[in-house]
Amino acid sequence: MGVNWAYVLKMEEYGLLPQRGSALLDIGSSNLYAADAVGIRAFVRRHAADAGDDLDAFAERVARGSGYGPVSGGLNESFLGEVIERAGFRYQAIDIADGYRTRIVDLNHARLPADMVGTFDGVINFGTTEHILNQMNSFLAIHEATKVGGVIWHQLPAIGYVDHGYFTYTGRFFFDLAGYNGYEVMDTWFDGPGGPEDVFAALRSYRSVFPKLGERLSRIGTEPQETALSATQVPTISINVVYKKAKDAPFMGTVETSTSVGQIPRAVGGRYA
């Protein structure tokens, strides 16, 4: 998981960091990317007048460690939480692995810890929930963590990402989630396109484990459909949705009825009335 520096500035704009001492929850401990020392210093000073005599050195270190790919040889050594805390905010991450200010919470099986319910002014989900099988529990945790009036920002795969995580997301999902839970949609947009990606990337990754996948790949160049799909350039596009949690109510989840061909029984539909 990672957050580009430009999005840290947007967190200010959308009110995820409303005032000094506000609390931000990171769903998945995030590295920081593409930061610059001048921007870091300005951000910290906007929120913390007592930024410390070593701010210049701090900003230079974080900026230097925020590269990606060719810039840093693939190694990133900077964390979003470092800058958030230096600016006078509180930062907490939940994840299944150790990270900066990270509490271990396996959202496949565990509810959000009780002491974290309703305590965060902002919650970000930047490329994490697509890696979690239990989607219902993941979005329940995000809902429960957010204060009424707090802001939630999802930045997740929408198109492409053919061998990345378990899920891609649709606008329908996010707008139904808002409708059922009374969230205010503050903004939404798409990032991309990136890529291109290979339709058969997952088959190539797993063919040593499941030999049948290799049989399908062997048809590329001989079978029209496999050959055409292999040549298809798949873009990668992410969706961003920013919500405000407008009311104190239990999480509703969603129910998708656009393809239902019969009447939905009251025992089912009544849960979402």
N, C-alpha and C positions, 0 to 999 in steps of 0.2 A: 504494500500500500504506500502511496506517496501523494504529496500535495505540492503542486507547482506554486512558486512564490506569488504569482499573479492572483491566485485564489485566496491566499492569506489576506491580501488587500480587499478582496471581495467579501471576506468574512466581516470586515469592518462595515462595509457598505450595507450588507444585509442584516446586520444587527446580531450576529452570533457572538460578538464580544461587546455587549452594550456599555459596560463600564468597568473600571478597574475592580478586580476581585471577582468578576464573572467567571463561571465555570464552563469549560468546553470538554465534551466527551468525544473521543475519537474511537470509532468502531474499527478496530485494527490499528495498531501503532504505526504511525505514518512517518516515513522519511520526508525530508524537505528537498525540493528540487528547484534548480535555476534561480536561486536567491543571489542578490548582490549586496555587498557590504553597505553601500549608501542607503539602499532601501531598508535594510534591517535596522540600521541606526535610526532612521527617520521613524519607522514603525514603533520602535521601543520608546523613543522620546515623546511620541504623541501620547503615550499612555502612562509612562513612568518618568516623572521629572527626575527622580533619584535613580537614574539608570546605572550609576556606578562608574568609577574611573577606568575600568577595563572594558567599557562598551566597544571601543574601536577594535580591540583585540578579539573580543567575542564575535563581533560582526564579521571580521575578516575570516576567522576560523570556520564559522557556520557557512559563509558564502563559499569558501574554498572546498568544503566538504559536500556541497549540494549539487555537484555535477552528476552526470549520468552518461553511460555509454562511453564514447570516445573522449569526452572531457575528463573523465576520472578513471578510465580503464574498467568501467562497470561497477566501481565501488562507490557507495554513498555513505557518508559518515555524519550526516546532519539530520536532526529530528525536528519535526514541527513543534513538539512540546517544549523544546529548549527556548525557542523564540517567544512562544505564547507565555511561558512563565516569566521570561526576562521582562516582558512588557507589563507584568503585574496581574496577569490573569491566572486562574487555576486550570490545570490540564490533567486529564486522566484518560488513559486508553484501556480498552478491554481487548483481549486477544487470546489465542491458544498457545502462544509462544512468548518468551520474555522479550521485552522491549522497553523503550523509555517510558517511565511512569505507567507501567502496564500491570493491570490486574488480570490474572488468568480466569477467564470465563468461557466455557465451551458452550456456545449458543446452539449447538445441536442437541444438547441435553439439559442445560442449566438455565433457569430463569435469571434475570438480572438480580444481583444481590439487593436485598431490601434497603440497605443504607444508601443505595445509588438511585432509588426511585424518586422522581420529581425534584432532582437536585441540580440539573444542568440547564444553563441559559442557552447553550448551543450544542447540537449533536451533529457530527459529520460522519458520513458513510462514503468514503472515497475509495471505491474499488475493493470492498470487503465482502458484502453479503452474497456476491455471486459465487464465492468460494464455500458457502455454508449450505448444507443440504436442507436444514430446518428453516425454511423461509418464514413460516408463521411466527416462530419464536424469535427470530432475528428482528422482525419489524415490530413485534410486541415489545421487545427490550428497548428499542429506539423510542417508541411511543412513551413507555413508562419512565424512561430516564429524563425526558424533556419536561421542564416546567411549563405550566400554562403561560402562554405568551412567549415561550422560547421558540427558537428557530432550528429547523432540521434541514440539512443539505445533503442530498444524495447525488453522487456522481458515479455512474455505473455503466457497464457495457450495454449497448442497445443493438448494434448491428455488427456482424462479423465476429471477431474474437472466437474463432472456430475451435480452438483448443485451449481456451482460457477459462478456468473455473467451471462451474456447473450451469450457470444461467446467463441469459441476456434479458433485458427488460424492455417493456413497451410503455408508451405514453398512456395507454389504456390502464395499465396496472397502477401507475402513479396517480392518475386522476381519479380512478375509482377509490384508491386508498385515501385520497384527500376527501372525497365525497362521503365515504362511510364514516370517517373519523372527524369530520368537521374541521379539517385543516384549511387554512388560507393558503392558496397557491400564490406565492410572492413573485416567482419568476421560473421560467423553464427555457432551456436552450440545448442545442446539440453541439458537441465538439467533434471535429474531424473534417474530412475523412483522413484516416491514416491507413496504414497497410501498404500494399495489398497483402492478403493472406491466402493460404492454400486451403481449399475446401476439404481436402483429405488429410489435413495436419494431424488430427486426432488418430486416424487410422495408422498413419506413419509412426506416431508415438507408441502405439500399443501393439503393433503387429508382431513384435517379438514375444509377446505374452499370449496373444490370440491369433493363431496362424490363419484363421479364416479371413482376417482383415487383409493379409497379404494376397490372398486370392482375388479379392476385390480390386486391390491396387494393380494387380497384374493385367487387368482389363484396359488400363489406360494405354491408348495407342492402338487398341484393336476393337474396342466397343465404343460406339458413337457417344453414348451418354457419359461414360466415365472420362472419355477423352475430352469432351466439351467442358465438363465440370473441372477437370484438372487445369484447363486453360483459363478458367474463370478467375477474374481478379476481384477478390472480396474485400471491400473497404471495411475499416473499423471506425465506428462512430459511437461516441458516448452520449448519454443523456444526463442532463443536470436538472434537478427539480429542487426548489427551495420552498419549504413550507413554514408557516407559523402555526403552532399548536394553539388553537383558539379556545378550547374548552377543556374542562376537567371531566373526562368520561373514560370508561373502560375501552380498551382497544377492540375494534370491531372486525379487523381483517377485511376481506372482500369476498364477493361471490360474483363470478363472471357468467352472465346469462345469454350472451349474444348468439350462442349456437344451440341453445336449448330448444328442443322440438316439441316438448310436452309441457304440461302444467307442473309447476314446482310445488311439491307438497308443503302445506303450512308448517309442518314440523321442521322443514329445512328453511324456507323463506322467512319464517317468523324470527329466526335468529338475527336477521339483517334488517328487520323492519325499522 
